[in-house]
Amino acid sequence: MTIYQMQQDYVSDLLQLNSWFDKYEFFVRIAGMVDGLTEEQKKEKNLVRGCQTKAWVVAEENNGRMQYYVDSDSLIVKGMLNVMADVLSDHTPQEIAASEWTLWQQAGILENLTESRNNGIRAAEQMMKHLAISRI
């Protein structure tokens, strides 16, 4: 599945949710379904700059495909980061570099976040893309 197709699947899921409470619950559920990072992985170099809460992104390249691992002190942010990691993992650095992240806009997520949380999510997007580009 392409990055665009995976984003569209999440957009479809999110648009079916009627309230912001339901959307927040969606992200909290996702956060609870995955393991976080180890304390060793929560290094300064993996910290997302500009995020209101502490959030980390770790990237590895395996057989030419990126794998992202994420964590945050906030369950909502952790859930959102896990959606991003799910969409971008298993794609090549070139595919990630050429992709456009539109999921949050299409699903109407960013307009309901605080400015600082919005900035943090955008910083995480940029960090994930940069980590892929640095491997090209």
NORDARA-V307635 format. One line per field, one symbol per residue. phi: phi as a letter, one per 20 degrees, with the letter a starting at -180 (. if undefined). psi: psi as a letter, one per 20 degrees, with the letter a starting at -180 (. if undefined). burial: b if it has 24 or more other C-alpha atoms within 12 Angstrom, else e. A space follows every 50 residues. Layout:
# NORDARA-V307635
phi = ???
psi = ???
burial = ???
This chain:
# NORDARA-V307635
phi = .fffffffffggffffeecfgffffgffffgfecfeeffffeegfefffn efefbccdccdclmcecdccabfdfffgfffffffffefmdfgffffeed ecgfffemfffdefgffgffffffgfffffffgfde
psi = prggggghghggghiiphrhghgghghggghiiqqaqrhhilrghipopj pgrpqqppqqpoljqqpqprrqiphggggghhggggghqjqqhggghiqp oiggghikghijqqghhghgghhggggggghghij.
burial = eebeebbeebbeebeeeeeeeebbebbbebbeeeebbeeeeeeeebbbbe bbbbbbbbbbbeeeebbbbbbbebbbbbbbbbbbbbbbbbbbbebbbebe bebbeebebeeeeeeebbebbbbbbbbbbebbeeee
